[in-house]
Amino acid sequence: MAPSDIPTSLPSPELIAYSNAHNLIAEAATLCTIAVLTVILRCYARAVVIKSFGYNDWTMILASVMAIATLVCILLQVPLGLGKYTSVIQMDPVKYQHLLKIRYAHQIICNAAVTIVKISVAFFLLRFATVRAYRVFLYGLNVFLLAFMLACTGTLGTFYLLGNATRY
């Protein structure tokens, strides 16, 4: 870091006091509530009314659990500085490192949730696939999505971030 990049003063009290956390919580909680209610209504319609509960419904339930886990991650990050400016968060290195650990878990959960939704859509399309080639493609797509999600989850940076490896 060049000497000109070093901050010469601490952030102002207004900058330290500012937080956008209430907006982040409101948005995340609203969207999570709508998503979970939609999944509940969908499951009721599929299980009770239509009596045809399939793999795509189970994967959507799993995706909604991931949405709740994402909301929990956001709620855990707020006391650690989520919603504040980065320069303010970095003033406390211990809280900042803890925030980064939770944020990393948050990213993994979000990536898994998006992949699970894609798998659910593929399972839904399997209901309409009449040609064998389409079915093989959709099953192959599900295998690829699952393998891609698992392969991209455990990177080497995970061990460094969590303090489980030594740096050379």
N, C-alpha and C positions, 0 to 999 in steps of 0.2 A: 504494500500500500504506500503510495507516494505521500510525502508530508502534506501536500495540499488536499489530500482526500480525508485527512483526519479531522473530525468535527472539532471546532474550536470552542463550542459552548454546548451546554446541555439544552435539551428541548424546553420550550416555554411551558409554564404551568397549564396553559390552555391546551397545548398539544398533548401533554401528559394526561390530562383529564378527559380528553375526547375519546369516545368509544362508539362504534357503530354496532356493538354487540346486540342491542335490543332489536335492531332491524334484521340482523342475521337470524336471530332466534325466531322472530315472528314469521319470516319467510320460510324457514326450514320447518317449523312446527306446522304451519298452515299447509304446506305442500305434503308433508308426511301424513297429516291427518286426512287430507283428501285422498291420497294414494291408498292408505289403509282402509278407509271406508269404502272406496271403490272395489278393492280386493274382497272385502267382506261381502258386499252386495253381489259381486260376481260369483263368489263361492256359494252363496246361498242360492242364487239362480241356477247355477250348474248342478249343485248337489241335491237340492230339494225340488226345484221346479222341473228342471229338465232331466234330472237323475243321470247325468253323464259327466262325472268328475274324472278328468284325465291328468296326464303328466304335465300338461301345460298349466293346469290349475295349481298343482303342487309346486311347480317352479315359480309361479307368481306369488304364492304364499311365502316361499323362501326369499324372493326378491323384496317383499314387503317387510320381512324380518330384517333384511339388510338395510332397508330404508329407516327402520326404527333404530338400528345400530348406528347409522350415519347421524341421525338426530342426537343420539347419546354422545357421539364423538364431538359434535358441535357444542353441546352443553358442557362437556368436560373441558373444551378448549377456551371457553369464555373466561373463566377465572384466571387462566394463564395468559390472557392478553389478546385473544381473538377479537378483532374489531378495532384494535388500536393500531397506530402507526408502527412500522417495523422498528424504527429507531427507538421508540418507547419500549417495545417488547424486549429488545436486545439489551436494555439497561440492566436487566436481571438475568444473567446467563443460565442460572439453574432452572428458572421457570421457562426460559426460552427453549432449553434443551428438552424439557418435559413436554412443552407445546409441540415441538417438532416430532417427538415420538408418537404423540396422539394423532398428529396430523398425518404421519406416515400410515398408521393403522387406518385412519379415515380414508386415505387414498386407496389402500388395498380393498377396503370394504366397498367403496364406490365402484372400483373396477370390477370386482366380483359381482356386484349388483347389476351393473350394465350387461355383463356377460350372461348372467342368469336370465335377464329379460330377453336377450337375443335367443337364448336356448328355448325359452318359453314360446316365443313367436315361431320358432322352427317346429316345435312340438304341435303348435296350433295348426300350422300349415300341413303337417303330416296327416291331419284328419281329412284334408281335401285332396291329397296327392293320390291319384289313381294310377299313374304310370310308375312302374318300378324304378326307372332311372331317377325320377323326382324324389322318391322315398330314399333311395340310396344316397343321393346328394344331400338331403336334409339330415340324415343320420350322420353322414360324413362331416357335415358342417357342425353338428353338435359336438362330435368328437374333437374336431379342430378347435372349436371355441373353448371347450373345457381344457384341452391340452395347452392352448395358448394362455388361458387364464392362470393355470397352475405354473407354467414355465415362467411367466412374467411376474409372479408374486414374490418369489424368494430371490431377490438380487443380492449381490455381494454387499451393496451399500446398506442393506438391512442390518447386517452384523456389526458394521462400523457404527451405525446410528444407535443401536441398542447397547453398544459397549461389550459385545461378546467376542470381539476379535482384536488382535493387536495390529497396529499400523507399522509398516516397514519404512 
